[in-house]
Amino acid sequence: MDLSILWYLVPAVVMFCAGVYGFVTRKNMIALLISLELILNAADLNFVVFNRFLFPGSMEGMVFTLFAIAIAAAETAVAIAIIINIYRAVGNTDINSVKQMKY
């Protein structure tokens, strides 16, 4: 493997691991959303890096990443709207409070 690809993959792995750690350990919905965005951005970075090193002349990885960013932006807008409505109903954004709303 080319050594220059590691300069791009190591930050992607760090972002992914930080996102997974934040998603598993946090109880706040906003922190979960930020962690999910870190995971998605790490995946997007991997798409671009592997497209650049495996198929240098094509643009499929970049185009796919642009679509993934657009979908992630729409998903974030919807998630923030849901979180705001939950905050208005419950008074906080703790996951345990939302679980209690079901019953």
N, C-alpha and C positions, 0 to 999 in steps of 0.2 A: 504494500500500500504506500502511496505517495505520502511523504512526511508533511507536506504542506496542507493536506486535507485535515490533519489533526488540529491545526490552528483554528479550524472552523467547527470540528466535531466536539472538541473538549468544552467550549462554551455551551453548545447545544445540550450536552450531557449534564452539565452543571445546572442549566436552566430547567431541564426536565426533572432532575432529582430534587431541586428546590421546589418545583411545582408539586410533585408527588408528596413530598414531606409536608408542605403547607396544606395540601388537600386532606391528608390523613389526620393531621394534628389540630387543625383549627376548628373552632366551633362557630365562628362568625361567618355569615353568608357572604359578606363582601370579601373577606379574606379567602374564602373558598373560590369565589369568582376570579380573584386575582391569581390564585394558584392554577386554576384551570387555564387562564390566559397564558401563563408561563409555559404550561405543557403544550398548548397549541402553537406558541411561538417557537418552541424548540423543534417541534415537528416541521414547521414551515422552514426553519433554517436548514434542517436536514434535507428537505425536498430541493432547496436551491443548491446546496453544496453537492449533493450527489448528481444532480442534473449537470452542474458545471464541470465536474470531474469525469463523469462517465460519458456524457453526450455534450461536448462543448459547443457544438454548432446549433443545437436545438434549444427551444424555449419552453418546453412543456412543463418543466419543474417551476419556472418562474410564473407561468400563467396559472398553474394549479395553486401556487402559493398566493397569488392575488385573489383568486376565488375563495381560498380558505380564509384570508384576512377579511374579505367582505362578509362572509358568513359569520365569522367570529365577531365582527362589529355588530351585526344584526342580532346575534345571540346575546351579546353583552347588553344591548339596549333593552331587549325583552327581559333579561334576567334582572337588570336594575329596576325596571318598572315593577316586576313581581316583588322584589325585595322591598321597595318603597311601600307597596300595598301591605305587605306583611308587617312592616314596621308601624304603619298606621293602625293596624288591627291589634297587634300584640304589644308594641312599645319597645321592642328590641329585635335584634336580628340573630339571636342565638338559635342554633339548630334544635336544642331541646325544647324551646318554647314552641317552635313550629310543629314538632312531633306531638305536643300536647293539644294542639288545635284540632287534630284529627278526631279525638275522642270526645 
